[in-house]
């Protein structure tokens, strides 16, 4: 039955801030890129985003200028630009809104006859358009699918709702996937690698303090922190400066690379023996954990949010993310060579989080959605 359903045209809307390019893509852009690249019918899918000079090649991409930003703001202004685009082009069979609940709600009001899905990458209870039970109830009743990056995020959306069986089937869990570029485990170097946004909830400062207190005892090891401005360029008093001061005593044993594109991050992950994702907040999933596992790293992370859904049994998980707990965890990985190698092999051998698996599941979700629409 599902094979007979022909979805001819899918429009995928990025958040207005996302840059759909190899050099500056955020997590959402890379996930959407992989969904299309791994699709059996990429020609049916078009991605809509802000104007950029060099979008990812080989993928249908349409740039839009935000309309009436002064009135709508960036995200609704972007949605208004998309509606204007539809006036002059053929309508899609399905619209997939990525990461913006208020955009999904806006489109539901404006074009209720076109099926709309929402991909959730963060806790909707903290997002415009979904903070209240009433808003989430409206999304649940109007959208054809709500696809969450983890069961943790799925539970956040359902918090306080009492959906019927049909509605509950709309809310799906989709763990992110990445394309493993290597065909065999890489040769590892004595490097501890941390990649992440320089914001307090990522726990990089706590990890930096922990590593700085013990790394002199392991002179052959080096700490590399990416996706941050260089310490010397950081604003006085900024989070970057605090991290830089924490690792400054390590001298040549530590490096802050500044911002580097995703491909460069993957190269460091392939070299690093240990990769850390020290989040101290309720992380929706932790794509960097998946990337580190794909590169065969021994991963140290935390039991926060959706992280355990991918890290359990594959990584060293810190239950109480404090400086002292991180210090203990890093010492274990540095001292126990057998454990470190065992985690590296588990990361390599037990890896179901491929971009192909992600795309296949999305395709099944789409087909099941249209089958349900026909029969409901």
C-alpha positions as CSV (number, residue, x, y, z in Angstrom):
1,X,0.0,0.0,0.0
2,X,2.7,2.5,1.0
3,X,4.7,1.9,-2.2
4,X,1.7,3.1,-4.3
5,X,1.8,6.5,-2.6
6,X,3.5,9.1,-4.8
7,X,4.8,12.2,-3.0
8,X,5.9,14.5,-5.8
9,X,7.0,17.6,-4.0
10,X,8.2,18.3,-0.5
11,X,9.2,21.8,0.7
12,X,11.6,21.9,3.7
13,X,11.8,25.2,5.6
14,X,14.9,26.0,7.7
15,X,15.0,28.4,10.6
16,X,15.7,31.9,9.3
17,X,19.1,32.1,11.0
18,X,20.5,28.8,9.5
19,X,23.2,29.0,6.8
20,X,22.8,26.1,4.4
21,X,26.5,26.0,3.4
22,X,29.5,23.7,4.1
23,X,31.4,26.4,5.9
24,X,28.7,27.7,8.3
25,X,26.0,25.1,8.6
26,X,24.5,24.6,12.0
27,X,23.1,21.3,13.3
28,X,19.7,21.7,11.6
29,X,21.2,22.5,8.2
30,X,23.5,19.5,8.3
31,X,20.6,17.2,9.3
32,X,18.4,18.5,6.5
33,X,21.2,18.2,4.0
34,X,21.7,14.6,5.0
35,X,18.0,13.8,4.8
36,X,17.9,15.0,1.2
37,X,21.3,13.6,0.2
38,X,20.4,10.1,1.5
39,X,16.9,10.2,0.1
40,X,15.8,7.8,-2.6
41,X,14.1,10.7,-4.4
42,X,16.1,13.9,-3.6
43,X,14.7,15.6,-6.7
44,X,11.3,15.8,-5.0
45,X,12.7,17.9,-2.1
46,X,13.5,21.6,-2.0
47,X,15.1,23.4,0.9
48,X,14.2,27.0,1.7
49,X,16.6,29.2,3.6
50,X,18.2,32.6,3.8
51,X,20.5,33.8,1.1
52,X,24.0,32.5,1.1
53,X,26.8,32.6,-1.4
54,X,27.6,28.9,-1.7
55,X,24.9,26.5,-0.6
56,X,25.5,22.8,-0.3
57,X,26.0,21.5,-3.9
58,X,23.8,19.0,-5.6
59,X,20.6,19.8,-3.6
60,X,17.6,21.8,-4.6
61,X,17.9,25.0,-2.6
62,X,15.8,28.2,-2.8
63,X,16.8,31.3,-0.9
64,X,14.2,33.8,0.4
65,X,14.4,37.3,1.7
66,X,12.5,37.9,5.0
67,X,9.3,39.9,4.3
68,X,8.3,42.8,6.5
69,X,10.8,42.0,9.3
70,X,9.8,45.1,11.1
71,X,6.2,43.7,11.4
72,X,6.7,40.0,11.7
73,X,10.2,39.4,13.0
74,X,12.7,37.1,11.2
75,X,11.0,33.7,11.4
76,X,7.4,34.7,10.7
77,X,8.8,37.1,8.1
78,X,10.6,34.2,6.5
79,X,7.3,32.2,6.5
80,X,5.6,35.2,4.9
81,X,8.2,35.1,2.2
82,X,7.6,31.4,1.6
83,X,3.8,32.1,1.3
84,X,4.6,34.7,-1.3
85,X,6.8,32.2,-3.1
86,X,3.8,29.8,-3.2
87,X,1.7,32.4,-5.0
88,X,4.0,32.0,-8.1
89,X,4.9,28.3,-7.9
90,X,3.2,24.9,-7.7
91,X,2.0,23.8,-4.3
92,X,3.9,21.0,-2.4
93,X,2.4,17.8,-1.3
94,X,4.0,18.3,2.1
95,X,5.7,21.2,4.0
96,X,8.3,20.3,6.6
97,X,9.1,23.1,9.1
98,X,12.4,22.6,10.9
99,X,12.9,23.9,14.4
100,X,10.3,26.7,14.6
101,X,6.9,26.1,16.2
102,X,5.6,29.6,15.5
103,X,6.3,29.1,11.8
104,X,4.4,25.9,11.8
105,X,1.5,27.5,13.6
106,X,1.5,30.5,11.2
107,X,1.4,28.2,8.2
108,X,-1.4,26.1,9.7
109,X,-3.5,29.2,9.9
110,X,-2.6,30.5,6.4
111,X,-2.6,27.3,4.3
112,X,-4.6,24.7,6.3
113,X,-5.2,22.5,3.3
114,X,-1.5,21.6,2.7
115,X,-0.1,18.9,5.1
116,X,2.5,20.3,7.4
117,X,5.0,18.5,9.6
118,X,7.2,20.0,12.3
119,X,10.7,18.8,13.3
120,X,11.6,19.6,16.9
121,X,15.2,20.0,17.9
122,X,14.7,21.7,21.2
123,X,12.2,21.7,24.1
124,X,9.0,23.2,22.6
125,X,7.9,24.4,26.1
126,X,10.5,27.1,25.8
127,X,9.8,28.1,22.1
128,X,7.5,30.7,20.7
129,X,4.3,29.1,19.4
130,X,4.5,26.1,21.7
131,X,5.0,27.3,25.3
132,X,1.5,26.8,26.4
133,X,-0.7,23.7,26.5
134,X,-3.1,25.4,24.2
135,X,-0.4,26.2,21.6
136,X,0.9,22.6,21.7
137,X,-2.7,21.2,21.4
138,X,-3.2,23.4,18.3
139,X,0.0,22.0,16.8
140,X,-0.9,18.5,17.6
141,X,-4.4,18.7,16.1
142,X,-3.4,20.6,13.0
143,X,0.0,19.1,12.0
144,X,0.3,15.8,10.2
145,X,3.5,14.8,12.0
146,X,5.7,16.1,14.8
147,X,9.1,14.6,14.5
148,X,11.4,14.9,17.6
149,X,15.2,14.4,17.8
150,X,14.8,12.3,20.9
151,X,12.3,10.7,23.2
152,X,13.3,13.3,25.7
153,X,12.0,16.1,23.4
154,X,9.0,14.0,22.5
155,X,8.0,13.8,26.2
156,X,8.6,17.6,26.5
157,X,6.1,18.2,23.7
158,X,3.5,15.8,25.2
159,X,3.9,17.2,28.7
160,X,0.4,18.0,30.0
161,X,-1.4,16.8,26.9
162,X,-3.7,13.8,26.7
163,X,-3.6,12.8,23.0
164,X,-5.8,10.1,21.6
165,X,-4.3,7.1,19.8
166,X,-4.3,8.8,16.4
167,X,-2.7,12.0,17.7
168,X,-0.1,10.0,19.7
169,X,1.0,8.3,16.5
170,X,1.7,11.7,15.0
171,X,4.5,12.4,17.5
172,X,7.6,10.4,16.4
173,X,11.1,10.0,17.7
174,X,13.9,10.4,15.2
175,X,17.5,10.2,16.5
176,X,19.8,12.2,14.3
177,X,22.3,10.5,12.1
178,X,25.6,11.3,10.5
179,X,27.4,10.0,7.5
180,X,30.4,7.9,8.5
181,X,33.1,8.9,6.1
182,X,35.6,6.3,7.3
183,X,35.6,2.6,6.3
184,X,37.8,1.4,9.1
185,X,38.6,2.7,12.6
186,X,41.1,5.7,12.4
187,X,44.5,5.8,14.1
188,X,44.1,7.7,17.3
189,X,46.4,10.3,18.8
190,X,46.7,11.4,22.5
191,X,44.2,14.2,22.1
192,X,41.1,15.2,24.1
193,X,38.7,17.1,21.8
194,X,35.8,19.3,22.8
195,X,33.5,20.9,20.3
196,X,30.5,23.0,21.1
197,X,29.0,26.5,21.3
198,X,30.7,28.7,23.9
199,X,27.7,29.0,26.2
200,X,27.6,28.1,29.9
201,X,25.0,25.2,29.4
202,X,27.5,23.3,27.3
203,X,29.7,22.7,30.3
204,X,32.9,23.5,28.5
205,X,34.3,25.7,31.3
206,X,33.7,23.0,33.9
207,X,35.4,20.4,31.6
208,X,38.3,22.9,31.0
209,X,38.9,23.3,34.8
210,X,38.8,19.6,35.3
211,X,41.3,18.8,32.5
212,X,43.6,21.7,33.4
213,X,44.0,20.2,36.9
214,X,45.2,16.8,35.7
215,X,46.7,17.1,32.2
216,X,50.2,18.1,33.4
217,X,50.4,14.6,34.8
218,X,50.0,13.3,31.2
219,X,52.5,15.3,29.2
220,X,52.0,13.3,26.0
221,X,48.3,14.4,25.9
222,X,46.8,17.5,24.4
223,X,43.5,19.3,24.8
224,X,41.8,20.9,21.8
225,X,38.7,23.0,22.1
226,X,36.9,24.0,18.9
227,X,34.0,26.2,17.8
228,X,35.1,29.1,20.0
229,X,36.8,32.4,19.3
230,X,40.5,32.3,20.1
231,X,41.3,33.4,23.6
232,X,43.2,36.4,22.6
233,X,40.3,37.7,20.5
234,X,37.6,37.1,23.2
235,X,35.7,39.9,24.7
236,X,36.9,40.8,28.2
237,X,34.8,38.9,30.7
238,X,33.3,36.6,28.1
239,X,32.7,32.9,28.5
240,X,35.6,32.3,25.9
241,X,37.9,34.3,28.1
242,X,37.0,32.3,31.1
243,X,37.7,29.0,29.3
244,X,41.0,30.4,27.9
245,X,42.1,31.4,31.4
246,X,41.2,28.0,32.8
247,X,43.4,26.2,30.3
248,X,46.2,28.8,30.0
249,X,48.4,27.0,32.6
250,X,48.6,24.1,30.2
251,X,50.6,26.1,27.7
252,X,51.4,24.0,24.6
253,X,49.2,21.2,25.9
254,X,46.1,23.1,25.1
255,X,44.7,24.8,22.0
256,X,41.5,26.8,21.2
257,X,41.1,26.7,17.5
258,X,38.4,29.3,17.1
259,X,35.4,28.6,14.9
260,X,36.1,25.8,12.4
261,X,33.6,24.3,9.8
262,X,32.0,21.0,10.4
263,X,34.4,19.0,8.2
264,X,37.3,20.3,10.2
265,X,35.5,19.3,13.4
266,X,35.2,15.8,12.0
267,X,38.9,15.7,11.2
268,X,39.7,16.5,14.8
269,X,37.3,13.8,16.0
270,X,38.9,11.3,13.8
271,X,42.3,12.1,15.3
272,X,41.2,12.3,19.0
273,X,41.3,9.4,21.3
274,X,38.9,11.0,23.7
275,X,36.0,13.3,22.8
276,X,33.9,15.1,25.4
277,X,30.3,16.5,25.3
278,X,30.1,17.9,28.8
279,X,26.6,19.4,28.7
280,X,25.2,20.5,32.0
281,X,21.7,21.3,30.7
282,X,18.9,19.2,29.4
283,X,20.5,18.6,26.0
284,X,17.9,17.6,23.3
285,X,20.1,15.0,21.9
286,X,23.8,16.0,21.4
287,X,24.7,15.6,17.7
288,X,28.3,16.1,18.6
289,X,28.1,12.8,20.6
290,X,26.9,11.0,17.5
291,X,29.7,12.5,15.4
292,X,32.3,11.5,18.0
293,X,31.0,7.9,18.1
294,X,31.0,7.8,14.3
295,X,34.7,8.7,14.5
296,X,35.5,5.9,17.0
297,X,36.3,8.2,20.0
298,X,36.1,7.2,23.6
299,X,33.3,9.6,24.6
300,X,32.8,11.3,27.9
301,X,29.4,12.9,28.3
302,X,26.6,13.5,30.8
303,X,23.2,12.0,31.7
304,X,21.3,15.1,30.6
305,X,18.3,15.3,28.4
306,X,18.4,13.0,25.4
307,X,22.1,12.2,25.5
308,X,21.7,8.8,27.3
309,X,19.5,7.6,24.5
310,X,22.5,7.4,22.2
311,X,25.4,7.3,24.8
312,X,24.2,4.5,27.1
313,X,26.5,1.5,26.7
314,X,28.7,3.4,24.2
315,X,30.3,6.1,26.3
316,X,31.4,7.0,29.8
317,X,28.4,8.9,31.2
318,X,28.9,11.4,34.1
319,X,25.7,11.4,36.3
320,X,26.5,14.6,38.2
321,X,28.2,17.1,35.8
322,X,30.6,19.0,38.2
323,X,34.2,19.9,37.9
324,X,35.2,17.1,40.3
325,X,33.0,14.5,38.5
326,X,34.5,15.5,35.1
327,X,38.0,15.3,36.6
328,X,37.3,11.8,37.8
329,X,35.9,10.8,34.5
330,X,38.9,12.1,32.5
331,X,41.3,10.4,34.9
332,X,39.6,7.1,34.3
333,X,39.9,7.4,30.5
334,X,43.5,8.6,30.7
335,X,44.6,5.9,33.2
336,X,42.7,2.9,31.9
337,X,44.0,2.1,28.4
338,X,41.9,-1.0,28.1
339,X,38.7,0.9,28.9
340,X,39.5,3.7,26.5
341,X,40.2,1.2,23.7
342,X,37.0,-0.7,24.6
343,X,34.9,2.4,24.3
344,X,36.5,3.3,21.0
345,X,35.7,-0.1,19.6
346,X,32.1,0.1,21.0
347,X,31.7,3.5,19.3
348,X,32.9,2.1,16.0
349,X,31.1,-1.3,16.0
350,X,27.8,-0.4,17.7
351,X,26.8,2.6,15.5
352,X,23.2,2.5,14.2
353,X,23.0,6.3,13.9
354,X,23.8,6.7,10.2
355,X,22.4,9.4,8.0
356,X,21.0,6.7,5.7
357,X,19.1,5.1,8.6
358,X,17.7,8.5,9.5
359,X,16.6,9.2,6.0
360,X,15.0,5.8,5.6
361,X,13.0,6.3,8.8
362,X,11.8,9.8,7.6
363,X,10.7,8.3,4.3
364,X,8.6,5.7,6.2
365,X,7.2,8.4,8.4
366,X,6.1,10.4,5.3
367,X,4.5,7.4,3.6
368,X,2.7,6.3,6.8
369,X,1.5,9.9,7.2
370,X,0.0,10.0,3.7
371,X,-1.5,6.6,4.2
372,X,-3.1,7.8,7.5
373,X,-4.4,10.9,5.8
374,X,-6.1,8.9,3.1
375,X,-7.7,6.5,5.7
376,X,-8.5,8.9,8.5
